[in-house]
Amino acid sequence: MLLAESTTGLDTGDTAWLLASTALVLLMTPGLALFYGGMVRTKSVLNMIMMSFVSIAVVTVVWLLAGYSLAFGTDAGGWGLIGGLEHLGMAGITPSSLTGHVPTVLFATFQLTFAIITAALISGAIADRAKFGSWVAFTAVWTLLVYVPVAHWVFAPGGWILSKLGALDFAGGTVVEVNCGASGLALALLLGPRLGFRKEAMRPHNLPLVLLGAGLLWFGWFGFNGGSALGANGLAASAVLNTQAAGCTGLLGWLLVEKRRDGHATTLGAASGAVAGLVAITPSCGSVDLLGALAIGLAAGVVCSYAVSWKFRFGFDDSLDVVGVHFVAGVIGTVLIGLFATATMTGGPAGLLHGGGLAQSGKQLVAVVAVGAYAFAMTYGIGRAIDRVMGFRAPEEHELTGLDLAVHAETAYDHGVLGHGTTAHAVVLTHSSDKASTK
């Protein structure tokens, strides 16, 4: 993400592109809600969707009151760890304030949409079993204590990962993907597995909903990555092209593994593979050429198609594969910058395959380990504190009944969200099984 000093004032083309990108990234959270909502069982679909929608409101308030200032304010103490307090409540920012060639208020809003979807992504790791009120509290605290510092490290001009370490992360492979994946793992371990985990088939109830959500995510990703250039320019165009390329090879890679391993390619695999490729290209879309993007997407699709089964091997219930897709693909995309980065794209640093040696790979690894370890430790601590104060896991009877009815006093059928018979004759699949079930 480029934060160049403004030399010529406001650029209307750059501003128009970032306005559009901001809207695209915000749309990703409702898209995620549908993606996750289709993957859970019918009895908790509205609760799953609500966890994403409430994140929009909670993170927005936290970000505007304090998050933006701490993430992008003047570095406090010169250590690159956290920003200052000069913009609390967006103080000192006027319509004429500029960041690069765009209004600062627009840049802050663009960054807000990143914070929103990062928090919402975590919910997939604890689907079907978290108290809604506890999730709301967690989202507020986590945004302030985990997301904000990491955003400063990676995106702010004085952040230690960007300015001192020199690691490359164009659009948030560490800030968004590694961060949410490590945090999701911490909460999954803290809350424990769902009732019936490993014993019952917990298959997606609505695959068309999953595909619709994946399509909206893919659409929004062009703003996520292309908008991170902060300008309507060739770098933004290259980031958009790389995003499309990696999403496609991620999809194909996952399907190839399914066909070879299970004998058939699935719609859930197509959606998941596309997301894996898009996740992996997020940190690298502004650093690699087209061939690098194709390779990174393919690697993510293939590796993540195996990684989603790790939860059964190691016994942690990452309900909707936040770890297997977002964490793993985020690591792949961030680390492979050390191989595929080109000086043409970065303006300087190059990866091993383009004459840059191993130095950049080491920097990328340090960034991944630092963000992953911090996110996991802090999230586990925050979750433990909330669990002691108000309880984090839903009561067993709520989980058995379904959180839609027990918590929200409504079901998807009450409002016609899902047509009658949606699950009556649907053939559904899981990431980890090639057996279809008619419910």
Summary of the structure (lengths in Angstrom):
residues: 439
radius of gyration: 20.7
end to end distance: 46.5
largest distance: 63.0
contacts: 1781
relative contact order: 0.15
helix: 68%
strand: 5%
